[in-house]
Amino acid sequence: MRRFMKTTNNSMLGAAFGAVMVSGLVGTAAAQAVDDGALGESDAGGPAVPVVNSKDDYLALDRDERRVFSRARRPDVSFFVEGGGRYSSASELDGTNADVSVARLRAALGLSFRVNDDTDFILRLGNEFSFYEFENGAGIVPGMPAVDEPFDSVRSTTLTPLLRSLPETGWQWTLGGRVTSAGEPGADFNDSIAAGGFVLASYDIAENFRLGAGVNIVTRLEGGLFVFPIPVIQWDIADDLRIGTTERGFGLTYFIDANWRIGADVTFMRREYRLADDNAIPGGSFTDIRVPVALAVTYSPSPKTVITGRIGSEVIGDLEFNDRNENEVASYDLSPTLMVGLDLRIAF
């Protein structure tokens, strides 16, 4: 299993980053009343922008009409906030009597600037706090039998600027960067930084099928770079059924109506943290890899508000400890675990 995890990290991480980039990271559309639009007209040669003069008019639109309307009438500058939490139940560390559970809380805020009808510049600042709970952990750090909890909490802060162009038809593209500081309290700030950049493009080769690719490059706390391709797939199998890359990975989505949707997805999450100088592994690093498979229910009363609940299992996991010189100290496969989560996004 460990050999599998190490040989597939690059391609899976690429897919995970690709999924995030496809969705553009954030939603910034806002529904606004239109006084002088005409059904059948288009702002820029794309789909017609529906007439909406009241809330009832907006509620009468179907999912695609809401997207076209909200995209066309989005403000020049918008502000958004995000929040959420996730809990992973106790998972056994392979070859030991130890187990570990983790609770994560995240929050983010950002600004979106409308460059033209199709293009936006987005600046997002996000924080995630992770609280680990080790049980029967004595000896999981080799040579240190008295250490039963290598750490208890870590945090990460990420700044993401990106430029994206999302016309309804033709080429869509995204160009951006990312700078992250991640570690436990007291970790050296300069040693906790990882950075990278990404670019991708896709084209609707058929009315209901979009295909594309890109590349993502990111540094690692352990040293070296990840350089990998990003696949982009979106296939509308039917009017209310879609398969392809999603905000967090790859999945299937069924649109119940304009406000509700359900889906199933598989994602890949790789987190790295710098350890403090007074840690049992002074100045080292810790890597947490998870592959969740989940069912999701999303409620979106308007393009400004999205609420998503998830339940599933992290079917694959791996914990890895490295010393300050990037040498592996210990690595453990994780048993499957129950995962639940809730996310909220609001745009203003």
N, C-alpha and C positions, 0 to 999 in steps of 0.2 A: 504494500500500500504506500509506504513512504517513498519508494522509488517512483511509483506512479505519480504521486503528488509533485515530486521535484521535476519530473520530466514534462509535466503538463502545465506548470504554472504560467509559462509565457503565453501560450495560446489561449488559455482560459481567462487570464487576466485581460488579454486583449479583447476578448469577447465582452467581458464585463464593462471595460471602459467604453467600448464601442456602443454598448446599449445605452449608457448614460449620455454619451455625446449625441446619439440619434434623437433622443428626446429633448435635447437642448438644455437639460438640467432643470429648467424652471418654466413655469407657465406664466405669461404676463398679459394675456388677453383680458379685456374688460368690456362687458356689454354696455353699450351706450345707445340712447335713443337717437334715431335718425329722422330728421325733419323733411329732407328733400331728396332721399334716394329713390330710385325707381327699380322695381323688380325687373331683372333682365339686363341691367347695366352692370359693368364691371369696373373696378377702380384701376386695374392695370392689365386688362386683357385676360384675366383669369376668370374663375367662376363668378356668376352674378351675385351681387350683394343683396340679400333680402331687405325689404322695407320693414323697419321696426320702429313704431311710434309709441309703443306702450309695453308694459311688462307682459300683458296677455299676448301681444304679437310675438315677443321673444319666446315665451313658453310654448307657442304653437309651432316653432321651428323644430325640424328634426336635428339629429346629431351633426350631420355634415353642414347643414345650413347655419347652425349655431357657431361652428368652427369658422366658417367663411366670414360670417358677420363680425364675430368677435375679433378675428385677425385684422379685418379691414378697418374696424373702428377703435382699435387699441390706442391708448394715449401716447403722446410723445415721450413721456417719462412715467414709469410706474415703479412702485415699491412692492416688495413681497417679503413674507416671512414664512418659515417652515419650522416644523417641530415634529418630534416623534420619539418613540421608544420601542425597544425590542428586548425580549427576555429569552435566553437559551437555558434550558434546564440542565441539570448535572449530567456531564458526559465523562465516561471513564477514560483515563490515560492508559493507552495500551502497555501491557507489561508491568503495571503497578497496581496498587490498591487505591490510588488517588482518583478523585474526580474533580471537575471544575464546572461551575455555572457562571453565567455573565449576564448582567443587565446593562443596557446601553441607552443613553438619553442623548438626543441631538437637537440642535437648534441652528437656524441659519437666517440670514437676511440678505437682501440685495436690491440692486437697481437695474432696470432695463430701459435702455434708450432706443427709441425708434429711429433708425437711420433712414429707411425709406419704406415703401409699402411691404417689401418682403424681408428686410434685413433689420436685425436688432444687435446692439452691443449690450452684453450682460456682465455685471460684476457681482459676484456672490461670495460671501464670507460665512463659513460654516464651522460649527464646533460639535464634537462628539465626546461624551464622557462614558467610559466603560468601567464597570465595577465587577471585578473578578472575585469569586469565592472558591478557594481551594479547600478540599476536605481530604484528610489522610495523606497530605502532600509531603511528608517527611521523606527525604531522599530523592525527590525528583530532580534536584540539582546535584549532579554527581559529585561525590567527595564532600558534601555538606549535609549530613544526615539530620542536623538540627534545624535546617531551614524547611519549614513545612508550608510556607506561603511566599513564593518568590516576589510577589507584589500584590497589591489589592486594587489599585485604581490607576488608570491611565487616561490621557486626553489627547485629542488631535484637533488642530485648527487648520483649515484649508481656505486659501484665497484662489478663486477661479475667475479669470477674465476670459470672455469668449465673444466671438463675432459669428453670427449664424444668419443664413439666408434660407427661408423656407417658403418659396412660392408653391402654389397649389399644384402646378404641373412643371415639368422640366427638371433642371438640376437644382438640388438642394445641397448646401455645404456648411460646414462648421470648422472654425479655426480657433484654437484657444490654448491656454496654458494652465498650469496648476502648481502651487507652492504649498507644501504641508509641513507643519511642525507637529511631531507626535512623540509622546514620551510620558513617563511617570513623573510626579512632582519632584522637582529637584534635579531632573536630567539636564545636561548641558544643552542650551538652546541651539547653539550652532551645529552640534552633532545630531540634532533631532530633525533637521530639515531635509526633505526630499522634494524634487521639482521635476517638471516635465512639460511636454507640449503635445498637441494632437491636431490632426487634420483629417477630414473625411468628406466624401461627396457621394451622392446617390442620384439615380435617374429613374423616372417611371417608365420602364420599358413596355409596360402595358397599363391599361386603365386601372387595373386593380393590383398591380405588382410593381414594387420599387426595389431596386438592387444597387448596391454600392460597396465601397471599401474605403479604407483609410489606414493611417498608421499612428501609433502612440509611442512615445518615448518617455521613460520616467526613471529617475535614479532610485537606488535602493540604499537603505540604511546599512545593509550588510556589505555594501560596496558594489560597483558595477552598474549596469543599465539593463532595463527591460526595453527591448525594441521588438515590436510585434505588429501584425496586421489587425485590422478591425473590419469584421464583416457587417454589412448593413442589409437587412432583409425586411420587407413589409409586404405581406400578401393578404389582401382582403378576399377571403374565401367566399364570403357572402356579405350582404349589406350589414349584417350584425355580427359577423365573425371574422376575427383577424388573427393571424399568426406572424411572428417575427420578433425582431429585437424590440425590447421594451425599456423602460426607464432603468431597470436593474439587471437585465439579462435577456433571456429569450423565453417567450411564452405564448399562450393562447388566450385570447380575450373575447368574451361574448357580451355584446352591448344589449342589455335588457330594454332600455329606453334611453332617452336623452340624458337622464340623470344617474342611472345605475348601470354598473357593469360588474361582471365576475370574470375570474381568470385563474389560470394556473401557470406558474413560471418556475424556472430554475435559474439560479444566479450564482456568481462566484465572488467572494469577498476575501480580499487579502489586506490585512492590516499589519503595519510594522510600528514598533515603539522603541524609543531609546530608553534604556534603564539608567537610574541615577548612580552617581559615583559611590554612594554608600549601600548600594544593592549587593546581594550575595554574588552577583555577576557584575562587578563595578564597571559602569560605562558601556555595558554590552547592549544587545538588542533582543527583542522578542517579536516573533512573527506568529500571527494567528490567521489560519486559513479555514474558511467555511464554505460549504456548498449547500445552500438551502433549496429545498423544493417545497413550494407553498401554494396554497389556495388563497386568493385575494378577493375581497369585495370592496368596491369603490363607489362612493356617493358623491356626486358633484352637482349641487343645486344651481350653480352658475359657473362660468369659466373662472371666476375669481376664487372659488373655494373647492378644494378637493380633499376628501377624507377617505383613507384606505386602511382596512384591517386585514391582517394576514395571520394564517396559522399553517404550520407545516413542520418539516423535520430538516435539520442540518445533517444530511446523509453522509457527508464526508467532512473530515476536519483534521487539522494538523497543528500542533504547537511546536515551535522551534526556538531554542535559546542559543545565542551566539555571544562570544566574548568580545572585548573591545577591539581585538585584532581580526574580527570577522571569522573566527574559527567556531565551528559548531560545538556546543557544550552538551546539548541534549535535544532530542526530537521525539515527539510522541504522536501517534495516530489517536484520533478521538472517536469514540463510539457514537452512533447516531443519537440525536437528541431532539426533544420537542422545542419548537420555536414559535413564539407569538409576537405580533407587533402591531403598532398603530401609528399612522402618519397623517399629518395635517399640513395643507399649504393654502395660504390666503394671499391674494394679490390686491393691491389698492390702486 
